[in-house]
Structure formats: C-alpha cells, structure tokens
Amino acid sequence: MEIDKRISSVPEIRAKSVLLGRDCEVIPILLSIHAEKEPKILDCTYNEGKMWKGIRDRYDLTTMDIESKYRTDRVGDFRDMPFPDSSFDVIVFDPPHLPTHAASPGSSKIFEQRYGNTADTGRGRDGDNISPMFAGFLKEAKRVLKENGVVLAKLADIVHNHRYQWHIVDFVNEVRNSGMTPCDLMIKCDPSAGNLKSGKWENVRHLRKGHCYWIVVRNSKHCER
C-alpha cells in the first residue's frame, strides 16, 4: 500500500508550543519549521548577543543595534534599517520589554547596564509600554524582508505601576495592520526567569511573570511557505 506523501513528510518528533529552556534552544526550532534552508538572518536588536550563545556560528547572521558600544555589524534603529529592500530571509526582533530603570529611584539600574534600557521616550517608549515602537519596526521589516521571509519576535507582557502592558496583543494587531501574517507562537519559560525582587511588592495583585513569547510573522498573506 502506498503511503500518503503528506503523512510521510511529517517529522517524527513535532516541537511543542511550550519550551522550558533558553532562547538559543528556541531559535533553531523556529528556523527549522518556518525559514528557508540556510537563511540570511538579521538580528536588529543584537545587544550583546546572549540569545545566540553556542549557536552563533551555525548561521549567516548580520547583527545590528542602536547602541554602537555593542560592536555589531551595523548601527541603526530598527525603525529605519540601513539595508536595501528584500535583503534578508529572517529578522530577529527582541525589543526592550523590561521595566525602565527610572521607574524606581533607588534602582541599581541593572537593566540599563545589561540591556540598554532607558526612560528615553524619544525612541518610542511610553514609559514601560513599548507598543508605540511596533508599527515603525514592522513597516521596515516588511521592506527589508524577502517575500515569504519571517520575523521571529521575542516579546513579554509585563505588569508595571499596577497596569498590565499587553505587548503581545498590540504587536499582533500591528502585524495585521502591516499586511503581514502572524502565523505561530512559542511560549518560552526560562529556568532562571522571575528572580527579580522588589521591596515595593507589598500588595501583589497580578501573577508573577516567568515566561515570554516568540511570535512568528510571515511577509505574506499566508502562514506557510
């Protein structure tokens, strides 16, 4: 009996939508499912490149960050990328979704030191809400991506000043407005996540966040290639 080719092409092990691990474990899974073979990749928010630890040499990766101190291939704003149209198969997007150091006068400013977070609303942040950045990024991503290329966006909803910041909802809405298609999602639970403590947490009214989302966006009207 002839085996249905559609069935025989399905991988024996299908990746799950929830992963307990690190970003360097998420990226290869999403690339293997959604990207072309040997994709040309841009990480437009590279910072120190911690999410690429141990896998950096596997890929044709161009690095960019708005801060020159990180010694990336290019310095630039992800809302105004210094690349020609249709330059990349994949864009990795990890915006500064952690609380700004300015929210706590007595803060050690560890987020500013480690991730470059500031309260500079001139860059598009409205305090801890980064949603105003999304439309500008997606417009540029659509231009710089090849047809059917993908965005791998790492986002996290946060609670700050007693308000839930719905970054994931705002991002998906902007994706649809951009003409691209949100087509997949992985929830990553980092074993070391949720260790932040604050003396101000005397009256807790929200769940403590220990996860982030990796959203896959395709530069197409369709989810699949």
C-alpha positions in Angstrom: 0.0 0.0 0.0 1.4 3.4 -1.0 2.0 5.8 1.9 0.4 9.2 1.7 3.3 11.6 0.9 1.8 14.3 3.1 1.9 12.0 6.1 5.4 10.6 5.4 6.8 14.2 5.2 5.7 15.0 8.8 8.7 14.9 11.2 8.7 12.0 13.7 9.0 14.5 16.6 6.9 17.6 16.5 8.1 20.5 18.5 5.8 21.6 21.3 4.5 25.1 21.7 5.9 25.5 25.3 9.6 25.2 25.9 11.4 25.2 29.3 14.8 26.4 28.3 16.8 29.2 26.7 16.4 31.4 23.6 19.3 29.6 22.0 17.1 26.5 22.0 14.0 28.3 20.6 15.7 29.9 17.6 16.9 26.7 15.9 13.4 25.1 16.3 11.6 28.1 14.8 14.1 28.4 11.9 13.8 24.7 11.1 10.0 25.0 10.8 9.4 28.4 9.3 12.6 29.6 7.4 14.3 28.6 4.2 17.3 26.4 4.4 20.5 28.4 5.2 18.6 31.6 5.7 20.2 35.0 5.6 19.4 36.4 9.1 19.3 39.9 10.6 19.2 40.4 14.4 18.2 44.0 14.5 18.3 44.3 18.3 21.5 42.3 18.9 22.8 43.9 22.1 25.5 41.5 23.5 24.0 38.6 21.5 23.3 36.4 24.6 20.5 34.6 22.8 23.0 33.4 20.2 25.3 31.8 22.7 26.5 28.5 21.4 24.7 28.7 18.0 26.1 31.9 16.5 28.4 30.1 14.1 25.6 27.9 12.6 24.0 30.8 10.7 24.6 33.6 8.2 23.9 36.3 10.8 24.1 40.1 10.4 24.0 42.0 13.7 22.6 45.5 14.3 21.9 47.5 17.4 21.1 51.2 18.1 24.0 51.4 20.5 27.5 51.4 19.0 29.1 50.1 22.1 28.0 46.5 21.2 30.2 46.3 18.2 27.6 45.0 15.8 28.0 44.8 12.0 25.8 47.8 11.6 24.5 50.5 14.0 20.9 51.5 13.4 17.3 52.0 14.6 15.0 49.0 13.8 12.5 51.6 12.6 15.0 52.9 10.0 17.2 50.0 9.0 20.3 50.7 6.9 19.7 47.9 4.4 18.2 47.6 0.9 14.8 46.2 0.1 14.4 42.4 0.3 17.8 41.8 2.0 17.0 39.1 4.5 15.1 35.8 4.9 14.7 36.3 8.7 14.7 39.2 11.1 15.0 38.6 14.8 13.4 41.2 17.0 13.9 41.5 20.7 12.7 44.9 21.8 13.5 46.3 25.4 10.5 44.9 27.1 11.8 45.1 30.7 10.9 47.9 33.1 12.9 51.2 32.7 15.3 51.9 35.5 13.7 55.3 36.0 10.6 53.8 37.5 12.5 53.1 40.8 14.6 56.0 42.1 16.6 53.6 44.2 17.2 51.1 41.4 20.6 49.6 40.8 20.0 50.3 37.1 20.9 46.7 36.3 18.5 46.7 33.3 20.1 49.8 31.9 23.6 48.3 32.2 22.6 44.8 30.9 20.0 45.7 28.2 20.4 49.4 27.5 17.0 50.2 28.9 16.3 53.9 29.5 13.3 56.1 30.0 14.0 57.9 26.8 10.5 58.3 25.3 12.0 60.0 22.3 12.9 56.5 21.0 9.3 55.4 21.0 8.8 54.1 24.5 5.9 55.3 26.6 7.5 54.5 29.9 7.3 50.8 30.2 4.9 50.3 27.3 6.9 49.6 24.1 3.9 49.2 21.8 4.4 52.5 20.0 7.6 51.0 18.6 5.8 48.2 16.7 4.3 49.9 13.7 7.6 51.5 12.7 9.5 48.3 13.1 7.0 46.2 11.1 7.0 48.7 8.2 10.8 48.4 8.0 10.7 44.7 8.5 8.3 44.2 5.6 10.6 46.3 3.4 13.8 44.6 4.4 12.5 41.0 4.3 12.3 39.0 1.2 8.8 37.8 0.1 7.7 34.9 2.4 10.5 35.9 4.8 9.8 35.7 8.6 10.1 37.8 11.7 10.9 36.0 14.9 9.8 38.4 17.6 10.5 37.9 21.3 8.0 39.7 23.5 6.9 39.7 27.1 3.8 41.2 28.7 4.7 43.0 31.9 2.9 44.5 34.9 4.1 47.9 36.0 2.7 50.6 38.1 -0.4 48.4 38.7 -1.2 48.1 35.0 -0.8 45.2 32.6 1.1 46.1 29.5 -0.4 43.9 26.7 2.6 44.0 24.3 1.7 40.7 22.6 -1.8 41.8 21.8 -0.6 45.2 20.4 2.1 43.5 18.4 -0.3 41.0 16.7 -2.7 43.8 15.9 0.1 45.9 14.3 1.3 42.8 12.3 -2.2 42.5 10.7 -2.2 46.2 10.0 1.1 45.9 8.3 -0.1 43.4 5.7 2.0 40.6 7.1 0.6 37.5 8.8 1.1 36.3 12.4 1.4 32.5 12.0 2.9 30.8 15.0 3.8 31.2 18.7 6.1 29.5 21.2 6.0 30.2 24.9 9.4 30.0 26.5 9.8 29.5 30.2 13.4 30.3 31.2 14.5 28.3 34.3 16.1 31.5 35.7 13.2 33.8 34.9 11.2 35.5 37.6 14.0 36.1 40.0 13.5 39.9 40.2 12.5 41.0 43.6 11.3 44.4 44.8 10.6 45.8 48.3 7.6 47.6 46.8 5.7 44.3 46.3 3.7 44.6 49.5 0.3 44.2 47.8 0.6 41.9 44.9 -2.4 41.9 42.5 -1.1 40.1 39.4 0.6 36.8 38.6 4.4 36.8 38.6 5.7 36.6 35.0 8.1 33.7 34.3 7.7 33.4 30.5 8.0 35.2 27.2 6.5 34.7 23.8 8.3 34.0 20.5 5.9 35.1 17.7 6.5 34.1 14.1 5.4 36.6 11.4 5.5 35.9 7.7 5.9 38.5 5.0 2.9 37.1 3.1 -0.8 36.8 3.2 -0.4 33.1 4.1 1.0 31.4 7.2 3.0 28.7 5.4 5.5 28.8 2.6 
